[in-house]
Amino acid sequence: MSKSVVALEITEEHVRAVEVRPGRTPLILAAGSVPLPPDSARDSEILDSDAVAIAVRQLWSHAGIKSRSVILALGSRRILVRDYTTQAMTADMMRQALPYQVQDLLPVPIDQAVLDFYPASEVGDQVSGLLVAAVAEQVESLISTLAKAKIEVDIVDLLPFGLARISRALLVPGETAAMIHITDHTTYVVVMLDGIPRFVRIIPVDLPTTTVRARRAAEMQDSLVAQDEFEELLAPAGVGAPLRSRASMRVGGSVTTAPDPNVADLVHQVRNTIRFANERPGAAPVTSVYLSGAGSAIPDVAAAIGQVLGTRVEYVNINMITTSKITLEGEFALDLVGTLGVVYGGTF
């Protein structure tokens, strides 16, 4: 029996993991998601180490995950991903040379960065691909937080690269496609040729997913309870202003009938991102788009993206690319696509 592999992702709303048995079609053995308290994490960035460690322990217990070694999906908006061309060399020589070559391109000092280079094409003695730089402190914080939960990180992999590997099961040979993974607060756009990532953009946009709307409703309910308690304290003093009715009016007014402005902003940014990717020198235009992530389930998102890009748009969920011993459905199945991608291989 093949050894199982676990992929783990930490977002602003959840810690999420999937345990699979590798193979041509991975078999999902266990999967789950545990909500995080507010302000404990932000897309692969730890804000409250103890809260995240507790959630991870709960996740392993509730989902029945066996292995305590993971591949960590890194998906932060603070990660730099850009085109880079350099002299072709061995992987070992590249790792040694890269810090000296790119130090002027980084937003942080070289000793505070974790670097990787994903080669995409080679012409003569030049190799072109994607330079990736993450803040070392962020990566170290993730690893130390998981250690508190007795989880060992074997590999840290960039989530968009995992999406590119997922796409290889979907693409027509020679096709230039975009995988757009839309989560609660962050969207990942990966343009690929034959499944090789050629362009990556990470877009921070807060979207009204089911998870976000449920959290907002709970916060509003807490606010209304507090309002009720405040009125009870004021009433004996003869203050008769109907504060609750004004609050209820605001709550009623918050139910929007117009399109959510953040959804419109996302569609606009996706259109500009694909346009920029298409106009790069030597780039082949995107001919198809694949959507995943909870945000892709928001009504009219897929139709709006297809309309502004003028291309076909298809959904990708976890059941299209795996078999499973458990039932996976809804937004969880859409979100799990990004988490799963990193177990297809690759290192950061």
C-alpha positions in Angstrom: 0.0 0.0 0.0 1.4 3.4 -1.0 2.2 5.9 1.8 -0.4 8.6 2.2 0.4 12.3 1.6 -1.2 15.2 3.4 -1.7 18.7 1.9 -2.5 21.6 4.4 -3.7 25.1 3.7 -4.1 28.0 6.2 -6.5 30.7 5.1 -8.1 33.7 6.8 -11.3 31.7 7.5 -10.1 28.1 7.9 -7.4 25.5 8.2 -8.0 22.9 5.6 -6.3 19.5 4.8 -6.6 16.5 2.6 -4.9 13.1 2.9 -4.5 11.2 -0.3 -3.0 8.0 -1.6 -0.9 9.0 -4.6 -1.5 7.5 -8.0 -2.6 8.3 -11.5 -5.9 9.3 -10.0 -5.3 10.2 -6.3 -7.5 8.5 -3.7 -8.7 10.8 -1.0 -8.6 9.0 2.4 -9.6 11.9 4.6 -10.3 15.6 4.3 -11.7 18.4 6.5 -11.8 22.0 7.4 -12.0 23.8 10.7 -12.9 27.5 11.1 -10.4 29.9 12.5 -11.2 32.7 15.1 -11.2 36.2 13.6 -7.8 37.8 13.2 -5.8 34.5 13.8 -4.5 34.1 10.2 -4.5 35.8 6.8 -3.9 33.6 3.8 -0.7 31.7 4.8 0.3 34.3 7.3 0.0 33.6 11.1 -1.4 36.3 13.3 -2.3 34.2 16.4 0.0 31.1 16.6 -1.9 29.4 19.5 -5.3 29.8 17.9 -4.1 28.3 14.6 -2.3 25.4 16.4 -5.5 24.5 18.3 -7.5 24.6 15.0 -5.0 22.3 13.4 -5.2 19.8 16.2 -9.0 19.8 16.0 -8.8 19.3 12.2 -6.6 16.2 12.5 -9.0 14.8 15.2 -12.3 15.6 13.4 -11.1 14.5 9.9 -9.3 11.4 11.0 -6.1 12.3 9.2 -3.3 9.8 10.1 -0.1 11.2 8.8 1.5 14.1 10.7 3.8 15.1 7.9 2.5 17.6 5.4 3.1 19.5 2.2 2.1 23.1 3.1 0.3 25.1 0.4 1.6 28.7 0.5 -0.8 31.3 -1.0 -0.1 34.7 0.4 -0.6 38.1 -1.4 2.8 39.1 0.0 4.5 36.5 -2.3 6.4 37.9 -5.3 6.0 36.0 -8.5 7.5 37.5 -11.7 9.0 36.6 -15.0 12.7 36.0 -14.9 15.4 34.9 -17.4 18.9 33.7 -16.5 21.7 31.6 -17.8 20.9 27.9 -17.9 22.6 25.9 -15.2 22.1 22.9 -13.0 19.5 23.1 -10.2 22.2 23.1 -7.5 24.1 26.0 -9.2 20.8 27.9 -9.7 20.1 27.7 -6.0 23.5 29.1 -5.2 23.5 31.8 -7.8 19.9 33.0 -7.5 20.3 35.1 -4.3 23.1 37.2 -5.9 21.2 37.6 -9.2 17.9 38.8 -7.9 18.7 40.8 -4.7 17.9 44.1 -6.4 14.4 42.8 -7.5 13.2 41.9 -4.0 11.0 44.0 -1.7 13.0 42.7 1.3 16.7 42.1 1.9 18.0 38.8 0.5 18.7 37.3 3.9 15.0 37.8 4.8 13.6 36.0 1.7 13.0 32.4 0.6 13.6 32.0 -3.2 12.6 29.6 -5.9 12.8 29.5 -9.6 10.3 27.6 -11.8 11.8 27.0 -15.2 9.3 27.1 -18.1 11.4 27.2 -21.3 15.0 27.2 -22.5 16.4 28.8 -25.6 20.1 28.4 -26.3 22.0 29.1 -23.0 19.1 31.1 -21.5 16.3 29.7 -19.3 13.0 31.6 -18.7 10.5 31.0 -16.0 9.0 32.4 -12.8 10.9 33.8 -9.9 9.2 33.3 -6.5 10.1 35.1 -3.4 8.5 34.8 0.0 9.3 36.5 3.3 11.4 34.0 5.4 9.7 35.1 8.6 6.3 34.2 7.3 7.4 30.7 6.3 9.2 30.2 9.6 6.1 31.3 11.5 4.0 28.8 9.6 6.4 25.9 10.4 6.8 26.8 14.1 3.0 27.1 14.5 2.4 23.7 13.0 5.1 22.3 15.2 3.0 23.3 18.2 0.3 21.0 16.8 2.9 18.2 16.4 2.7 18.6 12.6 5.9 18.4 10.6 6.3 20.4 7.3 8.1 18.3 4.7 7.7 20.7 1.8 6.3 24.2 1.3 4.9 24.6 -2.2 3.3 27.6 -3.9 -0.4 27.1 -4.3 -0.6 28.5 -7.8 2.0 25.9 -9.0 -0.3 23.2 -7.5 -3.2 24.6 -9.5 -1.0 24.3 -12.7 -0.3 20.7 -11.9 -4.0 20.1 -11.4 -4.8 21.6 -14.8 -2.7 18.9 -16.6 -5.6 16.5 -16.1 -8.0 18.9 -17.8 -6.1 20.6 -20.7 -6.0 19.8 -24.4 -2.4 19.5 -25.6 -1.1 22.8 -26.8 -3.8 24.7 -25.0 -3.1 28.0 -23.2 -5.6 28.2 -20.3 -6.1 30.0 -17.1 -6.9 28.4 -13.7 -8.7 31.0 -11.6 -9.0 29.8 -8.0 -11.4 32.2 -6.1 -11.4 32.0 -2.4 -13.0 34.1 0.4 -10.4 36.8 0.4 -7.8 35.9 -2.2 -7.9 34.9 -5.9 -5.1 33.1 -7.7 -4.8 33.5 -11.5 -2.4 31.0 -13.2 -1.9 31.1 -17.0 -0.5 27.9 -18.4 0.7 26.4 -21.6 0.5 22.6 -21.6 0.1 22.8 -17.8 3.4 24.7 -17.3 2.8 28.0 -15.5 3.8 31.0 -17.5 2.1 33.8 -15.5 0.8 34.1 -11.9 -1.1 36.9 -10.2 -2.5 36.9 -6.7 -5.4 39.3 -6.2 -6.7 40.3 -2.8 -10.5 40.8 -2.9 -13.0 40.1 -0.1 -16.0 38.2 -1.5 -19.4 37.3 -0.1 -18.9 33.5 0.0 -21.2 31.4 2.1 -18.5 31.3 4.8 -18.0 35.0 4.9 -21.7 35.8 4.9 -22.3 33.3 7.7 -19.5 35.0 9.8 -20.9 38.4 9.1 -24.4 37.3 10.1 -23.0 35.8 13.4 -21.2 39.1 14.1 -24.3 41.1 13.3 -26.3 38.8 15.6 -23.8 39.4 18.4 -24.1 43.1 17.7 -27.9 43.0 18.0 -27.7 41.0 21.2 -25.4 43.6 22.6 -27.8 46.3 21.4 -30.6 44.6 23.3 -28.6 44.5 26.5 -27.7 48.2 26.0 -31.3 49.2 25.7 -32.3 47.3 28.8 -29.6 49.2 30.7 -30.9 52.5 29.4 -34.6 51.9 29.7 -34.8 52.4 33.5 -33.3 55.8 33.1 -36.1 56.9 30.9 -34.3 56.8 27.6 -36.9 55.6 25.2 -35.2 55.9 21.8 -35.9 52.7 19.9 -32.2 51.8 19.2 -33.0 48.3 18.1 -35.4 49.5 15.4 -32.7 51.7 13.9 -30.3 48.8 14.0 -32.8 46.5 12.3 -33.3 49.1 9.6 -29.6 49.1 8.9 -29.6 45.3 8.8 -32.5 45.3 6.4 -30.8 47.9 4.3 -27.6 45.8 4.1 -29.4 43.1 2.0 -28.2 44.1 -1.4 -30.2 43.8 -4.5 -27.5 45.2 -6.7 -24.4 43.2 -7.7 -21.8 43.1 -4.9 -19.1 45.8 -5.7 -16.3 43.4 -4.7 -17.5 40.9 -7.2 -17.5 43.5 -9.9 -14.0 44.6 -8.8 -12.8 40.9 -9.0 -14.2 40.5 -12.5 -12.5 43.8 -13.6 -9.2 42.7 -12.2 -9.4 39.2 -13.7 -10.1 40.8 -17.1 -7.1 43.1 -16.8 -4.9 40.3 -15.6 -5.7 38.0 -18.5 -5.4 40.9 -21.0 -1.9 41.7 -19.6 -0.9 38.0 -19.8 -2.1 37.8 -23.4 -0.1 40.9 -24.4 3.2 39.8 -23.1 5.9 39.2 -25.8 5.5 35.7 -27.3 2.5 34.9 -25.2 -0.3 32.7 -26.7 -3.8 34.0 -25.9 -5.8 32.3 -23.3 -8.5 30.1 -25.0 -10.2 28.6 -22.0 -10.7 29.3 -18.3 -11.2 26.9 -15.4 -12.7 28.1 -12.1 -12.4 26.7 -8.7 -12.7 27.9 -5.1 -15.7 28.9 -3.0 -15.9 32.3 -4.6 -16.6 30.8 -8.0 -19.9 29.5 -6.7 -21.2 33.1 -6.1 -24.1 33.7 -8.5 -23.1 35.2 -11.9 -19.3 35.1 -11.2 -18.7 32.5 -13.9 -21.0 34.1 -16.4 -19.4 37.5 -15.8 -15.9 36.3 -16.2 -16.8 34.4 -19.3 -18.4 37.5 -20.8 -15.6 39.9 -20.1 -12.9 37.4 -21.4 -15.0 36.2 -24.3 -14.0 32.5 -23.7 -15.5 29.3 -22.4 -15.5 28.9 -18.6 -15.7 25.6 -16.8 -15.8 24.6 -13.1 -13.3 22.3 -11.5 -14.1 20.6 -8.3 -12.2 17.9 -6.4 -14.4 15.1 -7.7 -13.3 15.7 -11.3 -9.6 14.9 -10.5 -9.7 12.3 -7.6 -11.6 9.4 -6.3 -12.6 9.5 -2.6 -13.6 7.4 0.3 -15.7 10.3 1.7 -18.3 12.6 0.3 -17.0 16.0 -0.9 -19.4 18.6 -2.1 -20.4 22.2 -2.3 -17.9 25.0 -1.7 -15.6 22.7 0.2 -15.1 20.6 -2.9 -14.3 23.8 -4.9 -11.9 25.1 -2.2 -10.1 21.8 -1.8 -8.8 22.0 -5.4 -6.2 24.5 -4.4 -5.1 22.5 -1.3 -4.9 19.2 -3.2 -2.7 20.7 -6.0 0.5 20.8 -3.9 0.5 17.0 -3.4 1.1 16.5 -7.1 4.8 17.3 -6.4 7.1 20.2 -6.5 9.1 22.1 -3.8 9.5 25.7 -2.7 
